[in-house]
Amino acid sequence: MTPAQGETALSPTFKAVLYGIALTALARASLVVAVCIIMDAFGSQDLGLSLRTAVLAFGLLGGAALGRGLRAERASEFDPASRFYALALVNYFICYAALLAGSFLKPGGN
């Protein structure tokens, strides 16, 4: 639905945008940690190694998204830049969740 003449479209508030990013990050981080636990349960890979791999992979993805966001911002393309920044936040949250889950492991094993 488009706004009528003289009306402006309501843009989401900063708080609503951050809430959406946080929910997305929490859902994706839960999925990644669950997949790591399932891989450990079926014996294909150690849980600690799976979590460290997730931290590395999503850290690299977050860095790439942040770099693309900075390039888009320098080119005055603010809408794509904001999307890349949000993607970087989600990837870094996944890293943090995997690090947190890994910190609960016993030092000698699972």
Secondary structure by P-SEA (a helix, b strand, c coil): cccccccccccccaaaaaaaaaaaaaaaaaaaaaaaaaaaaaccccaaaaaaaaaaaaaaaaaaaaaaaaaaaaacaaaaaaaaaaaaaaaaaaaaaaaaaaaacccccc
